[in-house]
């Protein structure tokens, strides 16, 4: 065999060896990688197929898996990985990737407390790591990355702390080009589906030279139930549902991403949260928010508009707390906050003081068709109230505004209406103005409170109310005008205050049956001992008591003249027929009875019998003097005194003693009874003459009443309500 033939055979063998090596290299590389993966990668891996195209520089991996630390459970898996490079360009210090394609990537992560299932990998790659400084004169490394695509990827996160598994499905994105020396922004599109429907998509444009970027992040139809278990960590709830849609724009620089500016819009549809008893607590048909500018670095948060459609709230109040505090575990907030402030390091407090001042603003706030169901058991009975068709609107709510104004209106228990205007300093509760108008509020709706505080049930009636309240430096000045229309009440079996509400209302009613009241309220909001509810109740209680205690003040306006004429009618001890002023007073009582239907009037006769009998004795002896001397004893005082002493048989006896001695034979008790009986009879007859159907009663007061002592002959007038006829 000649030399030339040997070279041919040798070259052919070498070529076969090279080809065989190239054919076997993927198999050898795959097996080597699998067998030494723990040393190379920190975890056991498995590869079904590894293909290399030496002509195009393409590497293809089929069915790749990286296991958990237990070497059994899948941590990362993928169906296909294609890497198309130009290896020869690496010689010129340049990395060129024509395509990076990953399909079917699945990543399983778990967390328990603060431990993740990839902590060992982090430790593996950070252990004994040293930073190698590149020579200053070395040419910069250039790169050209094309067609970076992720398709049908899945991310699974198992939070074992709350027993919640979150699946993010069908993640896909495509980055057409990223280059070292590119002049235009790179585009990156990302999209993935949520487990319960909906998807996330994004478009990111970035300039790799200066780091400037802008991104649009969109969420479509995200089911909020996916976050239920996270929310339930902080709230005692049974459900958390709704659908989120948003389109957020982010602009900034990748080198200082925290200074990025956020704007955009977000919408939540059909939101509903229920408590541990499966009672709906908070719900919204729709909330639509337009974000004008969120600047976290400068603590600036500006919302262009916030619109709430058909919001619903259920609020339950008891003497200690309320249902929302219970649900969100806020009962001990004050003490926790106090403790945290005490334990806060000084340097932390200083850094907080140096941070930018918080600024917030809502340019437009609108609430439409809201509903609030309120309940309490403050009186021992469950009180339920329904507020509906709630509308709230305001413009320019801002933390820097000196004064903001909010308008609202609503329907009260499907009948009454409320309109309100609230103006306040957003940085202080010590200064505010409140104007509220209520019309056609059904009084029986608050029957539970009336029964508890006022000892009366409200049978019917409408309530009209207007308040103008000002709070200046914590001092509250509230002027309240109330009108009760056609109000009717009845006495209850028990109550906190046994007040004569029924009679007070009767007295306060005008000729149209309306009650008009002015109720001023004063107090200091900063005084912890001041309870505004108690102030209002006390004010109403005092008003009722004063009204009943001084009925003439409210009745006197119905008839002309001095209101004192309606308090009592005075006579002399010897009067038996009302004449002069007493007649005019009786006429006023008849007039008052006619004008105030249902008014009960009693006139009770009081007289000091001892003084009356002395007057009768004087009168009887005087009449005897007149008959014997033909003189008037009331005009002849000296002659009458001489007459009395002579009759008594003593010149030194006093006039009073003489009268007492001489009247011993006179039946003064019988005469006094006759005088008083005739006065009562004649007074009653006069009233009947003026009004045949009068119900005014003329009575003799109980002789044991202490008011007889020292009293002239008089009628004391008492007022009450007539009992209804059955």
Secondary structure, DSSP 8 states (H G I E B T S, - for coil): --HHHHHHHHHHHHHHHHHHHHHHHHHHHHHHHHHTHHHHHSS-EEEEEEEEETTTTEEEEEEEEEE-TTSSSEEEEEEEEEEEE-GGGGGGTEEEEEEEEEES-EEEEEEETTEETTHHHHHHHHTT-------TTS---EEEEEEEEEEEEEEEEEETTTTEEEEEEEEEEEEEEEETT--S-EEEEEEEEETTS-EEEEEEEE-TTT-EEEEEEEEEEEEGGGGHHHHTTTS-EEEEEEEEEEEEEEEEEGGGGGG-EEEEEEEEEEEEEEETTS-EEEEEEEEEEEEEEEETTTTEEEEEEEEEEEEEEEEEE-SS-BHHHHHTT-TTHHHHHHHHHHHS-HHHHHHHHHS---EEEEEEEEEEEEEEEEEE-TTSS-EEEEEEEEEEEEEEEETT-S-EEEEEEEEETTTEEEEEEEEE-TT-SSSEEEEEEEEEEEGGGGHHHHHHHHSEEEEEEEEEEEEEEEEETTEEEEEEEEEEEEEEEEE-S--SS---HHHHHHHHB-TTSEEEEEEEEEEETT-TT--HHHHHHHHHHHHHHHHHHTTHHHHGGGSSS-GGGGTEEEE-TT--S--THHHHHHHHHHHHHHHSTTEEEEEEEE--HHHHHHHHHHHHHHHHHHHHHSS-TTT-HHHHHHHHHHHHT-SSS-HHHHHHHHGGGS-HHHHHHHHHHHHHHHHHHHHHHH-TT---EEEE--TT-GGGTT--EEEEEEEEE-----
